[in-house]
């Protein structure tokens, strides 16, 4: 009587129909390209966060100027105005929120690159939803002129290219769920 060895680790695959082992197909080049595009999107978001920090004093000054002008309008109408301390706090919070959103963006780009690169069946869908949200963000951001729109547009183009690569016919077999994944 012979015994089969007890599995000691790793991920065990189970036989598919016909007794053959189910195996994930090799990663197609379209998925690899999408993965690297997503890493590029993360790098762009990181660069944006660094640039925001580099020009944060100018951003805060512009926000403080706008709020001070708004205060003058409110005061002329007899409405409540912000104190100088409140204006400074709002300007600082504005910069902090932008940087935090960009850091979250970096994490999402890297997470999607990792998950799609491993062929997780849900990852293409999540990446597509995030791209749709990015599209909405771009549409609302178009009204503002400046370098932020340039970076947002470039990030959107990178996302579009990645989504196109993920939904190529060659990529579909790689994302099919099975007992091995």
URRA-V686871 format. One record per backbone hydrogen bond with DSSP energy under -0.5 kcal/mol. NH is the residue of the N-H (numbers start at 1). CO is the residue of the C=O. Records with the same first field share a line. If there is no record, write none. Layout:
NH=CO / CO
//
This chain:
12=10
16=20
19=16
20=17
22=14
31=28
32=28
33=29
34=30
35=31
36=32
37=33
38=34
39=35
40=36
41=37
42=38
43=39
44=40
45=41
46=42
47=43
48=44
49=45
50=46
51=47
52=48
53=49
54=50
55=51
56=53
59=55
60=56
61=57
62=58
63=59
64=60
65=61
66=62
67=63
68=64
69=65
70=66
71=67
72=68
73=69
74=70
75=71
76=72
77=73
78=75
79=74
87=83
88=84
89=85
90=86
91=87
92=88
93=89
94=90
95=91
96=92
97=93
98=94
99=95
100=96
101=97
102=98
103=99
104=100
105=101
106=102
107=103
108=104
109=105
110=106
111=107
112=108
113=109
114=110
115=111
116=112
117=113
118=114
119=116
120=115
123=120
124=120
126=122
127=123
128=124
129=125
130=126
131=127
132=128
133=129
134=130
135=131
136=132
137=133
138=134
139=135
140=136
141=137
142=138
144=141
149=146
150=146
151=147
152=148
153=149
154=150
155=151
156=152
157=153
158=154
159=155
160=156
161=157
162=158
163=159
164=160
165=161
166=162
167=163
168=165
171=168
172=168 / 169
173=169
174=171
175=171 / 172
176=173
181=178
//
